[in-house]
Amino acid sequence: MNDVVHDNSEINIIEHNDAQLDLYFKIHEKANSKNEEISKSYKNNILVKFSDIKELHYKTVQSITSLNPVKSNIGIRIAVSHNEGETDKFNSFEDFERHHVTSPNPTSNLRMLYTFAVYDNESGVFENFKVINQIRSRVAELEQAEKEAPPFIPQAFIASLVTITAKITIEYDDYVKARHFTAMFDEWIRGCDESNNVKGINFLKRNSHLITKFGKLTIYAMLAIFTSKAIDANIITSALTVKFVVIYASVFVIFGNVVELFLRKIESSIDGYLALSYLNINKGDAKLIKEYSGRNKSSIFTIFIGSVGTIFIGLLTCAVYDIIKWFILLPS
């Protein structure tokens, strides 16, 4: 009788290949799966120095370390964008620290990317995380926007486009762990210095378009009320009425134009005032910050002068009739 021999080598090969194929698909699926994402943006007027950035880096690394990442392997990528389109990239914070003061161009944006993985003992799977800290310089972005914008676009409109000053984005597999980083970023934001707005400036910015319109109407009303109450019928006879009307109309037009000039200066200065928020990590930043600080001081001074001029015209309306009467009674 011939012995029947079963060759299982083919079956073993198929089973082995199936296992490898299954592992490959699992790895491919994990690598290409889209993680969930949370982000939070801030409009605080933060004044960020290099020491603040260093503190943020250490806080982020400390938060990552507390999650026991795999082999403590944290990928770090730092990108620093400057005005004029220049971008520097670094693979470690130490490299960034050695080069941060060299650029003469203002820093518009700083992006700090951290990637790491955590092994979850309960589920037996690897959890991938990506943390992106982003800080934007409002003054640098505004300067760039002003250079690129057509001349007919108002400065106030450009300034209103630049609002977000910081943002954190986390791509995660575990939401609870991801929230740990937003809490860390909140704490860092609260610890940063912030610029002080002039009291009431935000309210004035929202209503600045009404200043010229209602200011002129107020002066016209005061001029009409005070003059009508002061008219002496015994002096302004029918023979002098035409002369009075001509002089009064001229004064009316002159006062209106002068007040409009003052009020428009006030309006443009209010709109041009910028709540400072910046990155100050190189010589270009320091120069730009000085420029915008001076611009704000100039805006405040112009608002003061315009207000004093408007008040003076308002007070002068009380004496308009006496001025007109003096002209009328001048000997021919």
C-alpha positions in Angstrom: 0.0 0.0 0.0 1.3 3.3 -1.0 1.5 5.9 1.8 -0.5 9.0 1.3 1.5 12.1 2.3 -0.2 15.4 2.9 1.8 18.4 2.1 0.7 21.2 4.5 3.4 23.7 3.3 1.0 25.4 1.0 -1.6 25.9 3.7 1.0 27.2 6.1 2.2 29.7 3.6 -1.4 31.0 2.9 -2.1 31.3 6.6 1.2 33.1 7.2 0.6 35.5 4.3 -3.0 36.2 5.5 -1.6 37.2 8.9 0.9 39.5 7.3 -1.7 41.0 5.1 -4.0 41.6 8.0 -1.3 43.3 10.0 -0.4 45.4 7.0 -4.0 46.6 6.5 -4.2 47.4 10.2 -1.0 49.5 10.1 -2.1 51.2 7.0 -5.6 52.0 8.4 -4.1 53.4 11.6 -1.5 55.5 9.7 -4.0 57.0 7.3 -7.0 57.4 9.7 -8.0 61.0 10.4 -7.8 61.8 14.1 -10.4 63.9 15.8 -9.4 67.5 16.3 -10.1 70.3 18.7 -8.9 73.9 18.5 -9.3 77.1 20.5 -8.5 80.7 19.3 -7.7 83.8 21.3 -8.1 87.5 20.7 -6.2 88.6 23.8 -3.8 91.6 23.3 -0.9 89.5 24.4 2.7 90.9 24.4 4.9 87.9 23.8 8.7 87.9 24.5 11.1 85.0 23.9 11.0 84.1 27.5 7.2 83.5 27.1 7.8 81.3 24.1 10.3 79.3 26.1 7.9 78.9 28.9 5.2 77.7 26.5 7.6 75.1 25.0 8.5 73.7 28.5 4.8 73.6 29.5 3.9 71.7 26.3 6.8 69.2 26.8 5.9 68.7 30.4 2.3 68.0 29.5 3.4 65.5 26.9 5.8 63.8 29.3 3.0 63.4 31.9 1.2 61.1 29.4 4.2 58.7 29.2 4.7 58.9 25.5 6.3 55.9 23.7 10.1 55.9 24.3 9.7 59.6 25.2 10.0 60.2 21.5 8.6 63.7 20.9 8.8 65.1 17.4 9.3 68.9 17.4 9.0 71.2 14.4 9.1 75.0 14.8 8.3 77.4 11.9 8.9 81.2 12.2 7.3 83.3 9.5 8.5 86.8 8.8 7.1 89.7 6.8 8.3 89.7 3.2 7.5 86.0 2.9 10.6 84.6 4.7 10.1 81.4 6.8 12.7 79.7 9.1 12.2 76.1 10.2 13.8 74.3 13.0 13.8 70.7 14.2 14.5 71.5 17.8 13.8 74.3 20.2 17.5 74.6 20.9 18.1 75.4 17.2 15.4 78.0 17.3 16.8 79.6 20.4 20.2 80.0 18.8 18.8 81.8 15.7 15.7 83.8 17.0 17.4 87.2 17.1 19.1 87.3 13.7 16.2 88.4 11.4 15.7 92.1 10.7 12.2 91.4 9.4 9.3 91.4 11.9 7.9 88.1 13.0 4.3 87.6 11.8 3.6 84.1 12.9 5.2 81.4 15.1 4.1 77.7 14.8 5.2 75.0 17.2 4.3 71.5 16.2 4.7 68.5 18.6 3.9 64.9 17.5 4.0 61.9 19.8 2.3 58.6 20.5 0.9 57.1 23.7 0.3 53.3 24.4 -3.0 52.7 26.1 -2.7 49.7 28.4 -6.4 49.2 28.6 -7.2 49.1 24.9 -3.8 47.8 23.8 -3.5 50.3 21.0 -1.3 53.2 20.2 -2.8 56.7 20.4 -1.4 59.4 18.1 -1.4 63.0 19.1 -0.4 66.3 17.3 -0.2 69.5 19.2 0.1 72.8 17.4 0.8 76.1 19.3 0.4 79.1 17.1 1.1 82.8 18.0 0.5 85.7 15.7 1.8 89.2 15.8 -1.1 91.6 15.2 1.2 94.6 14.4 3.3 92.6 11.9 0.3 91.2 10.1 -1.2 94.6 9.9 1.9 96.2 8.5 2.0 93.5 5.8 -1.6 93.9 5.0 -1.2 97.7 4.7 1.6 97.3 2.2 -0.3 94.8 0.1 -3.8 96.5 0.2 -5.0 98.9 -2.5 -4.9 102.5 -1.4 -8.7 103.0 -1.5 -9.2 100.4 1.4 -9.5 102.2 4.7 -7.0 101.5 7.4 -9.8 100.8 9.9 -11.1 98.0 7.7 -7.6 96.4 7.4 -7.1 96.6 11.2 -10.5 94.8 11.8 -9.3 91.8 9.8 -6.4 91.0 12.1 -8.0 89.7 15.3 -6.8 86.3 16.4 -3.5 86.4 18.3 -3.1 82.8 19.4 -4.5 79.4 18.7 -3.9 75.8 19.8 -4.9 72.8 17.7 -4.8 69.2 19.0 -5.3 66.1 16.8 -6.1 63.3 19.1 -7.3 59.7 19.7 -8.3 60.4 23.3 -10.4 63.5 24.0 -9.7 63.6 27.7 -6.0 63.6 27.2 -6.3 66.3 24.5 -8.2 68.6 26.8 -5.2 68.6 29.0 -3.4 70.7 26.4 -6.1 73.3 26.0 -6.1 73.8 29.8 -2.3 74.3 29.6 -2.6 76.8 26.8 -5.3 78.8 28.7 -3.0 79.0 31.7 -0.1 80.3 29.5 -2.3 82.9 27.8 -3.4 84.2 31.2 0.2 84.5 32.3 1.3 86.7 29.3 1.5 90.5 29.6 -1.3 92.3 27.8 -1.6 95.8 26.4 -4.0 98.3 28.1 -6.6 99.8 25.8 -7.6 103.4 26.2 -10.8 103.4 28.3 -13.9 103.3 26.0 -11.9 102.9 22.8 -13.8 99.8 21.7 -17.1 101.5 22.1 -15.9 104.5 20.1 -14.5 102.2 17.4 -18.0 100.6 17.0 -19.7 104.0 16.7 -17.0 106.1 15.1 -19.0 106.5 11.9 -21.6 108.4 13.8 -19.3 111.0 15.2 -19.1 113.3 12.2 -22.8 113.1 11.3 -24.2 113.8 14.8 -21.4 116.2 15.7 -22.3 118.5 12.8 -26.0 118.3 13.5 -25.3 119.2 17.2 -23.3 122.3 16.2 -25.9 123.4 13.6 -28.6 123.0 16.3 -26.7 125.0 18.8 -25.9 127.7 16.3 -29.6 128.0 15.4 -30.9 128.0 18.9 -28.5 130.5 20.4 -28.8 132.9 17.4 -32.6 132.8 17.3 -32.8 133.5 21.1 -30.3 136.4 20.9 -31.9 138.2 17.9 -32.9 141.7 18.8 -35.7 142.9 16.5 -35.0 146.5 17.3 -31.5 146.2 15.8 -32.1 143.7 13.0 -34.6 145.8 11.1 -36.1 145.0 7.7 -33.3 147.1 6.1 -30.6 144.9 7.7 -32.3 141.5 7.3 -30.7 140.7 3.9 -27.3 141.6 5.3 -27.9 139.5 8.4 -29.0 136.4 6.4 -26.0 136.6 4.2 -23.5 136.8 7.1 -25.4 134.2 9.1 -25.4 131.8 6.1 -21.6 132.3 5.7 -21.0 131.7 9.4 -23.2 128.6 9.2 -21.2 127.1 6.3 -17.8 128.0 7.8 -18.6 126.5 11.2 -20.0 123.4 9.6 -16.8 122.8 7.5 -14.4 123.5 10.4 -16.3 121.2 12.7 -16.4 118.5 10.1 -12.6 118.8 9.7 -12.1 118.3 13.5 -14.7 115.5 13.7 -13.2 113.5 10.7 -9.8 113.8 12.3 -11.2 112.3 15.5 -13.0 109.6 13.6 -9.9 108.5 11.6 -7.7 108.6 14.7 -10.1 106.4 16.6 -10.3 103.9 13.7 -6.5 104.0 13.4 -5.8 103.2 17.0 -4.6 99.6 17.3 -4.7 97.5 20.5 -1.1 96.2 20.4 -0.4 92.5 20.3 2.9 91.3 19.1 5.8 88.9 19.1 9.0 90.5 20.2 11.9 88.1 19.5 14.2 90.0 17.0 15.4 93.4 16.0 12.7 93.8 13.4 10.0 93.2 15.9 11.4 95.8 18.3 11.5 98.4 15.6 8.0 97.7 14.4 6.6 97.8 18.0 8.2 101.2 18.5 6.6 102.5 15.3 3.1 101.3 16.2 3.4 102.6 19.8 4.2 106.0 18.4 1.3 105.8 16.0 -1.1 105.1 18.9 0.3 108.1 20.8 -0.2 110.3 17.8 -3.8 109.0 17.4 -4.6 109.9 21.1 -3.1 113.4 20.6 -5.1 114.0 17.5 -8.3 112.9 19.3 -7.5 115.3 22.1 -6.9 118.3 19.7 -10.0 117.5 17.6 -12.1 117.3 20.7 -10.8 120.6 22.0 -11.4 122.3 18.6 -15.0 120.9 18.4 -15.8 122.1 21.9 -14.3 125.6 21.1 -16.6 125.9 18.0 -19.5 124.7 20.2 -18.8 127.5 22.7 -18.4 130.0 20.0 -21.9 129.4 18.7 -23.1 131.3 21.8 -21.4 134.4 20.6 -22.3 134.2 16.9 -25.1 136.7 17.1 -22.9 139.3 18.7 -20.3 138.7 16.0 -22.9 139.1 13.2 -24.4 142.2 14.9 -20.9 143.8 15.1 -20.4 143.2 11.3 -23.9 144.6 10.5 -23.4 147.7 12.5 -20.0 148.5 11.1 -20.1 151.8 9.3 -20.1 151.5 5.5 
